[in-house]
Amino acid sequence: MERTLRIEIPPCAMNKEGLAWTLGTASQNGWLMQGSLNPYWTGTIDLSGYTRDHKTFYPSGGLIQEGPFFAEPGNDGTIVITLVSTVPLDPDVLFPQLVGNSSPGFLDNAAVSAVGPANQQDWQTVMFAETDIRVLNSQITTNTDGICQVIESKQSGSLAPTATDTLYVLKMVVGLENFATTTSISIPASRVIIPGMVGREPDVEYLMRLKRSVELANQV
């Protein structure tokens, strides 16, 4: 049976006071802060109905739809990453990976491995990820609103079948220079879409996949 998984990620707007962002109640929309400068949002996709029927989800791809614009006056380079994983994601682990030019499912460099928390992920647990680098749009001559454009966009992930009952979603925004010259930021609403198939596996294969899902979840 064909199925399309979807999760909606709300927009967020912030102003910077000193070396920290301020999240207004009306514009926070469930976004939180890693440290004082790195906004992130987390959510889950419920697959428990498939699990109760002993079914496996086979993803066939992934994509992200997004609202009108990303605005950041004074932007000097920003990483925006959205991840879908079969085990929980920790923003305190993700941040040093990103600034170390890596991300979950990839190898970390030695400096990150030495001082940061252990990588919770391997290639198989990261079902889908997309990473964008955004800078100010130089084609807008008076870009007072700080409208940004994507100069690099990359996708990764295993798209591995899963028998887990929950998928974990995390979106994080990280300034390459710690938002040194940024005064405000407006993150658009977005939507993660993962098409695929749901089906039954032979009992032995399904039980082995379920066992592996539990083992990976318990490593966190």
QUIPEVEN-V7619 format. One line per field, one symbol per residue. psi: psi as a letter, one per 40 degrees, with the letter a starting at -180 (. if undefined). burial: 1 if it has 24 or more other ideal C-beta (glycine too) atoms within 12 Angstrom, else 0. Layout:
psi->???
burial->???
This chain:
psi->hhihiihhhiiihiihhbfiihhiddedfeiahhbeegiiiiiihhedddddefiihgieaiihiiadihhghehfhhhhhhihieiihhddddddddeefaiheiiiiddddddiiiheiidddhdiihhihhihheehdggdefhiihehhiiaidfiiieiehihhhhihhhdfffdehdiihhiiihhhgiaihihiidddddddddddddddee.
burial->0000101010111101000010100000101111001111111010100100001111100111010011111110111111111111111011111111011111010001000000111101111111111111000000000111110000111111111111111111111100100101111111111101010000000100110110011000
